Amino acid sequence: MTTPTQTSQPDARAEALVAAYERAGYRRLAPPILQPAEPFLDLSGEDIRKRMYLTSDPQGRELCLRPDLTIPVSREYLASPEAGSPEGFCYLGPVFRDRAAQPAEFLQAGIESFGRADKAAADAEMLALGLDATAHYGIAKPEIRIGDVGLFAALVAALDLAPAWKRRLVKDFNRKTSLAHDLDVLTLSSANKRPEYQGVLAALAGSDPKAARALVADLLSIAGITTVGGRTVGEIAERFLEQSALGAATALPRETRALIERFLAIAGDPDEAAAELRALTASAGLGVSAGLGPALDLFESRAGFLAARGVDVSRIRFSTAFGRGLDYYTGFVFELHSPVATPNGPLVAGGRYDDLLTRLGAKSQIPAVGFAVWIERVANGGDAA
């Protein structure tokens, strides 16, 4: 792993961009660079560990150089007197991730919006402000890619599946842009590959979840195991319970898999996709009562707010299979890419993460949506890695 190196300081254009966000009503924050590592590992997925820069304090608590600013800004909001109330923040500063041959320290600007009940309007505002960022750097027509984790979660919630299967499918979707591999893992052929500890899983099946979790944790502790691959004993116990529940089922029903695959094949501009989604849910007998109706209403309302903000909706590339690879996204997600094909990733990216703040300690759900701007990429028209 390379070490972080200084790449740049905020320049006049970056400062002007964030000043525009401040004029739009977003208060500027500058969270500490050194952060507790646990929230990033828990909320972004363990895959991020190998790209983080980790250390520890004298008490043995794991710390890191912040790999992004969404979680630090969220933590500062929760610690403020405004927590729970509608508030918006903007930022500009360095983040740190190992990127192989590329500099590990790079600048991000962005916005995080908390507490707004008008979700469709707030989503549209984030995408519009993200487009303002690319325009600010002279990129007139970036490629707009959007998805909606909430639509997939509503579909899965409507299906006749065990709760563990539902959690697994939604979690797998958030980790990958395609669900094909994950569906293969959950088929009968994979289920037939019984792990060596199948007897333990069979004994746990159907037992009280709290007691089963305590039993597994006690067994691991007796064996002297405290962590495995960065997971705590409690997390390992949770994984055992999930495997027990999944192992109790025979296979993902063929017709259910076919429905999921039909859903994940829908793509086009938002208006075209909405029509296809309405037709699919009607043909599958899911409808409004299943929760898909409200999710589709939100999707269509968001497109209306985007059009009202002057965004050409016909330019948007929507896909039901599109995700951002982070566990905490719960709804609308988007990326803006260079109009010239490059392998360097998005110029701007973000989305909705309504469950994040409760996982950080909030007593009740607080709606949240935001985005980040990769300053080096937009400054080079998409050519910087």
N, C-alpha and C positions, 0 to 999 in steps of 0.2 A: 504493500500500500504506500502510495506517495504521501508526502506531508503537505499541509496547506501552504500556499505561497501567496503573497500579496499580488493581486492582479490589477486592481484599479481602485480609484476613489470615486465617489459620486461626482459626475461632471455637471456642467451647467444644464444640459438637456434633461438629464435625469432629475435634477433638482426642480427644473421647471415643470416636469411631468407631475411630481408629487405636490408641488405648489398648486397645480390645477386641481388635484384631488382635494387639497385642503379648502380651496375656494368652493368646491362642490359640497362641502360640509363634513368631510372626513378628517378627524383629528389625528395628527401625526404622533406615532409612538416609536420608541427605540428600545426594544427589549434587550436584556443582557445577552451577550454572545454565548456565555457559558450557561448551560441549561441542564436540568435533571434529564438523564437519558431515558428513564422509564416511560414517560408519556410517548416519546417517539417510537420506542420499541413496541409498546402496547398498541398504539393507535395507527402506526404506519406499517406495521408488520415486521417480523423478524428479518425479512430480506434486507431491510435497510441497515442492519447492524454492520454488515461487511463494508458499507460505504460511509460509516460515521467515524468521527474522531472522538475517542472515548478516553476518559480519565476518571479519577475518583478523588473524593475529599478525604480528610483525615479520619472521618467516621466510617469510611468504606462505601459511601453512597456513590453510585455511578453517575458521572456527569459527561456532557458532550458539548462540542462546538455545535451550535444550532444548525441542523441540516435544512431547515426551512423556517419561515416566520409565522405560519398559520397557528401552530400550537403555542409559541411564545406570546403572540398577541392575544390569543384566546385566554391564556392563563392570566395575563394582565387585566383583561376585561373582567374576568371572574373575581379577581382580587379588588376591583374598584367598587366604589359606591353605586356606580351605574349598572352593575350586574343585574341582568333580568330585564332592563329597559332597552329600548331601541337605541343603539349607538353604532357609529361607523368609525373605523380607523384606517389610516394609510401608513405606509412605511417605505423606507429605502435603506438598505444596508447589506453587508456581506453575509452569505451563508456558506456552509462548508460540507462538501461531500467528495469522496474519492471518485474521480472520473477518469481513471486510467491515465492516459497521456495528457489529458486536459488539466488546466489549473484547478485545484481543489477549492479555492476560494473564489467566489463570484458574486456579483451584485444582483439583488432582487428588489424590485419595487412591487407594491401591491395594495390591495384593499381587503379588509374583512368587515362584514356588516352583520350585526347581531340584533336579535330581538324583533325583527320586522315580521308582522303577521301577513303582510301582502306579498306572499312568496313569489308569485308569478311576476309581479312588477319588480321585486328585488333581484330576481334572476336576470331579467331583461336588462336591468340597470348595470349589473356586473359585466355582461357581455358587451353592452354598449360602451362602457368605460374601458374595457379591454381593447375594443376597436379604436377608441380614442388614443390609446397608448401606441398602437402600431401606426396610426395616422401621424402622431406626434413625431415619429421617427421616419416619416416619408414612405411608409409601406401602405399604399392606398387600398389594395384589395387582397388582404390575407385570406388564405383558405380557412373557412370556419367549419369546425367539426364539433358536433354536439351529441350527447347521449342523455339518458335518464335512468339512473339506477332505481328510482322510485317506481318506474313502470315495470321493471323486471321483478322487483320485490313484491309489487301488487299481484303480478301474475303468479308468482310462486306461492304467495299467501292464499290464493284462490284454489290451488291444487290440493287434491286429496293425498297428501304426503305426510310422513312422520315429521314432527317438529325439528328433529335433528337434521333430516334431509333438507328441510327448508332453510335452516341456518347455514348449512354447508353450501348449498347452491348460491345463496346470496353472497356469502363470504368469498366463494370462488370467483363469482362475477366481478367483485370489486378488485380482486387481485389481477385479473387478466382482461384483455380486450376481447378475447374469444373464449367461449365456454365449452368448446368442443372437447378439449382434453378432459375437462372436469366431468363432463357427462359420461365419457368413457370410463373414468375411474369409478363412477357410481353405478356401473352396470353389473349384471350378474357375474360376468367373467372375472371382474376384479373382486367381487364379494366372495367368490369361491376360493380365492387365495387366502386361506385362513391363517392369521398370524399365530405365532407360537403361543401367545397368551390368550388364545380363543377361549380356553376354559375359564379364565378370570373374567373375560367379557361376558360369557354366558351367565356366570354367577351374578354379575352386576345387573344384567338385563331385567328391567321391571322393578328394581329395588328403589327405595327412597333416594332421590338424587343427592340430598345433603349427606345422608349416612354413607352412601357409596363413595362420594367424593372424599369424605373423611377417612374411609377405610383405605382407599388407594394412597392418599397422602401419608397415612400412618405407615403403610407397607414400604413406601419409598423412603421415608425418614428412617425407618428401622434399618434399611439397606444402606443408609449413609448417603443417599442421593438428595442433593439440595437443588441443583439446576441441571438441565440437559439442553444444550444448544441455545442457552439464553432463556429458556422457559423455567418458571418456578415450579415447585412441587404442586401448587394449586392448579397451575395451567396444565401440567401433565395429567393430573387427575381429571380435569375437565375434558381433555383429549380422549382419555380412556372411556369416559362416559359417552362421548360422542360416537366413538367407534363401536361401543356396545349397542347403542340405539341403531346405528346404521347397519350393523351386522345382523340385527334382528329382522330386518326386511330382506326379502328375497331378491328383488331387482327393481330398478326404475321401470315402471310399466311402459310398454312400447308406445302406447298412444300418448302417454304423458311426455315422453321424450320427443315424439314427433311434434307435439304442440309447442314445446319449448323451442325446438329447432325452427319451426315455422315463425315463431315470434322473433327469434334472433336473426332471421334472414331479412326482416323488414328494414328498408333503408330508402333514403330519398330526401327531398326537402320536407320540412315539418308538416305542411299541408297534405302532401301525398302520403306521408307516413301515418298521419292521424286517421285518414280514411281507411288505410289498410288495417290499422290496429282496431278500429271500430268493427270492421268486417270480421276480423279474426275472432275477437271476443264474442261477437254475436253467434258465429258459427260454432264456437266451442261451448256455448251456453253459459258463459261466465257473467257478462253483463255488469250493471251498476252495483248490484248487491254484493258482488265479490270484492269491491274495492277498486277494481280497475276503472270503473266509471269516473270516480273523483280524480284518479291519477291522470286519466286522459283529459278531463276537463282542465286540470292544471297545465298540462302539456299544451293544449290548444290556446289557453288564456295567455301563456308565456309568449307564444308566437305572435299573438295580437299585440302585446306590449312591445315586443321587438319591432314590429312593423310601425307602431306609433312612434318609436324612437328613431325612425328613419333607416332601420336595418333592412336590407333587401333579403327577405326570408327565402326567396328562391335560390340565393347563393349558398344557403346553409346546407351542409352535408350531415344529415341525421342518420344514426344507426342505432337500433335497439341493442346491438352487441358492443357498443362503444363504452369503455370505462377508462378510469384514470389510474388504475393500479394501486390505489391507496384504500385501506380498509374503512376509513372514516366517511367516505362519500355516501350520501343517502338519497340524492335526487339528481337534479340537473347537473351535468358536467360539460365542460367545453374546452377546446384548444384552438388557438389561432396559429396557423403555420405559414411559413414563407410561401408566396405564390410560385417561387422557383423551387423545384424539388431538391431537398437536401436531407441528409440523414441525421441532422443535428437536433431534432426534437422541437417542441413548440416554442413559439415566441412568447405567448401568453397562455396561461391555463388556470382552470379553477373549477368551482362548482359549489354545490350545496352539501352541508355537513351538519344536519340538525341534531344528530346524536352525540357529536363530539364533546359538547360542553358538559353533558351529564356524565360522560366517561372521565371528564377532568374534575368532577366533583360538584357540579350544579345539582340542586335538589330536584329540579324539573327541567323538561326539555326547553331549550332556547333555540329558536330558528337561527341559522347561520349560513352565510354564503360569502364567497370571496374569490380572489384570483391573485396570481403572481405574474410579474413581468420579468423575463430574463433580459437584463439590460444589455449585456454584451451581444446577445443575439439580435435584438431589435436595432442596436446601434450599428450593426454590420449588415442590416437588411436580411437577416436570417442566415448569414454565412458563418457566424461564430458558433462553435460547438457549445 
